[in-house]
């Protein structure tokens, strides 16, 4: 049950924010949505402190699996998101939010889920690292191509936003850890807790800000997000099987594809000034992917690869 405690807390908090949005939109005139990007930067800084040179050497040790994982990451979820957005006939900005989740890189949760699922953790960390570094180019490109059919997308503006939200804080975290030379272990103990709290707060703020939009497309969007997540797991797994990767690697690719960096998608929605519409799908994707991911990882944990 410990695997689901955090997700349950997020679901409860988001539910409270939905029914009582007035408590989660501003405090003494300060708009809480202004916290989203700084929180995301702190989360990405935490990710940077956990990175090592070995994370990037994985591409040399297992090039086929890394390439297959990255190709699946940046094809399956974007195009599946586009197909779902079209099929459900959502309003343009809601549809763009679904696609934005799909165009984002894999999230930090994938590494933990891969460990629980007895998958290839080293491969998971390498794919997450490279997907994160590729995000400033791939996410705007895919959004321009797919999401641009619903709303206007500024490629260079999004590239700059992603660099500020991800590349800079990750780089600072990575360099700081190297400079401290083992004296920063306390950071790696504290930052995961701060990151978990930050993700929960981001979801709560977006839920409150987008309550009216959720009232319009709520259940349909929940179902669409569920399909998007499950589709990522299934297609990611069989995409890896298609290229005859070992079972452990297939599990890893499935998890990497299914678990997206919803926090980044939320930050980009905020940067676009469309948090209450484009940001809704990322807010829903967080708790849904963690619930489904925990169930899948727990299922695989009982079965040897």
Residue pairs with C-beta under 8 A, 6 or more apart in sequence:
3 116
3 294
3 297
3 298
4 291
4 294
6 196
6 200
6 290
7 287
7 290
7 291
7 294
9 200
10 199
10 200
10 203
10 286
10 287
10 290
11 287
11 291
13 200
13 203
13 204
14 203
14 204
14 207
14 283
14 287
16 204
17 23
17 24
17 204
17 205
17 207
17 208
17 211
18 207
18 208
18 211
18 214
21 207
21 208
21 209
21 211
22 208
23 208
24 32
24 204
24 205
24 207
24 208
25 31
25 32
25 33
25 205
25 208
25 209
26 32
32 205
32 208
33 205
33 206
33 209
33 270
33 275
35 201
35 202
35 205
36 202
36 205
36 206
36 266
36 267
36 270
36 275
37 164
37 165
37 267
37 270
37 271
39 198
39 201
39 202
39 263
40 165
40 198
40 202
40 263
40 264
40 266
40 267
41 164
41 165
41 168
41 169
42 169
42 191
42 194
42 195
42 198
43 108
43 194
43 195
43 198
43 199
43 263
44 165
44 166
44 169
44 170
44 173
45 169
45 170
45 172
45 173
45 191
46 173
46 187
46 191
46 192
46 194
46 195
47 108
47 132
47 170
47 173
47 195
48 169
48 170
48 171
48 172
48 173
48 174
48 175
48 176
48 177
49 173
49 174
49 176
49 177
49 184
49 187
49 188
49 191
50 173
50 188
51 129
51 170
51 173
51 174
51 177
54 122
55 125
55 126
55 129
56 126
56 129
56 130
58 66
58 122
58 123
58 125
58 126
59 66
59 126
59 130
61 122
62 120
62 122
62 123
62 126
62 249
64 243
64 245
65 120
65 123
65 240
65 245
65 249
65 252
65 253
66 123
66 126
66 127
66 130
68 239
68 240
68 243
68 245
68 249
68 253
69 123
69 127
69 240
69 249
69 252
69 253
69 256
69 257
70 127
70 130
70 131
70 134
72 235
72 236
72 239
72 240
72 253
72 256
72 257
73 105
73 106
73 127
73 131
73 256
73 257
74 103
74 131
74 134
74 138
74 142
76 231
76 232
76 235
76 236
76 239
76 257
77 101
77 102
77 103
77 104
77 228
77 232
77 257
77 260
78 99
78 102
78 103
78 142
78 146
79 102
79 146
80 102
80 228
80 231
80 232
80 235
81 98
81 99
81 100
81 101
81 102
81 103
81 146
81 228
82 99
82 102
82 146
82 147
82 149
84 98
84 224
84 227
84 228
84 231
85 94
85 95
85 96
85 98
85 99
85 150
85 224
86 95
88 95
88 220
88 221
88 224
90 98
90 217
90 220
90 221
90 224
91 216
91 217
91 277
92 150
92 151
93 150
93 151
93 274
93 277
93 278
94 213
94 217
94 221
94 277
94 278
94 280
94 281
95 150
96 143
96 147
96 150
96 151
96 274
96 278
97 265
97 269
97 274
97 277
97 278
97 279
97 280
97 281
97 282
98 221
98 224
98 225
98 228
98 281
99 142
99 143
99 146
99 147
99 150
100 143
100 147
100 265
100 268
100 269
100 278
100 281
100 282
101 225
101 228
101 260
101 262
101 265
101 281
101 282
101 285
102 142
102 228
102 260
103 138
103 139
103 142
103 143
103 146
103 147
103 265
104 135
104 139
104 260
104 261
104 262
104 264
104 265
104 282
105 128
105 131
105 132
105 134
105 135
105 138
105 139
105 260
105 261
105 264
106 127
106 128
106 131
106 132
106 256
106 257
106 259
106 260
106 261
107 128
107 259
107 260
107 261
107 262
107 263
107 289
108 128
108 195
108 261
109 259
109 289
109 290
109 293
110 124
110 127
110 128
110 255
110 256
110 259
110 293
111 121
111 124
111 125
111 128
113 119
113 255
113 259
113 293
113 294
113 296
113 297
114 120
114 121
114 123
114 124
114 251
114 252
114 255
114 256
114 297
115 121
115 124
116 294
116 297
116 298
116 300
116 301
117 251
117 255
117 296
117 297
117 300
117 301
118 248
118 251
118 300
118 301
118 303
118 304
118 305
119 248
119 249
119 251
119 252
119 255
119 300
119 305
120 246
120 248
120 249
120 251
120 252
121 252
123 248
123 249
123 252
124 252
124 255
124 256
127 252
127 253
127 256
128 256
131 256
132 166
132 170
132 261
133 167
135 162
135 166
135 261
135 264
136 159
136 162
136 163
136 166
136 167
137 159
139 158
139 162
139 264
139 268
140 153
140 155
140 156
140 158
140 159
140 162
141 155
143 153
143 158
144 153
144 155
147 153
151 274
151 278
157 271
158 268
158 271
161 267
161 268
161 271
162 264
162 268
165 264
165 267
165 268
165 271
166 264
176 184
176 187
177 184
177 187
180 187
198 263
199 263
199 286
202 263
202 266
202 283
202 286
203 266
203 283
203 286
203 287
206 266
206 269
206 275
206 279
206 280
206 282
206 283
207 214
207 283
209 275
209 276
209 279
210 275
210 276
210 277
210 279
210 280
210 283
212 276
213 276
213 277
213 280
214 221
214 280
217 280
221 280
221 281
221 284
222 284
222 288
224 281
225 281
225 284
225 285
225 288
226 288
226 292
228 285
229 258
229 285
229 288
229 289
229 292
230 258
230 292
232 254
232 257
232 258
232 259
232 260
233 254
233 255
233 257
233 258
233 292
233 293
233 296
234 254
235 257
236 253
236 254
236 255
236 256
236 257
236 258
237 250
237 251
237 253
237 254
239 253
239 257
240 249
240 250
240 252
240 253
240 254
241 250
245 253
246 305
247 305
248 305
251 300
251 305
254 296
255 293
255 296
255 297
258 289
258 292
258 293
258 296
259 289
259 293
260 285
260 289
262 282
262 283
262 285
262 286
262 289
263 282
263 286
265 279
265 281
265 282
265 285
266 275
266 279
266 282
266 283
268 278
269 275
269 277
269 278
269 279
269 282
270 279
272 278
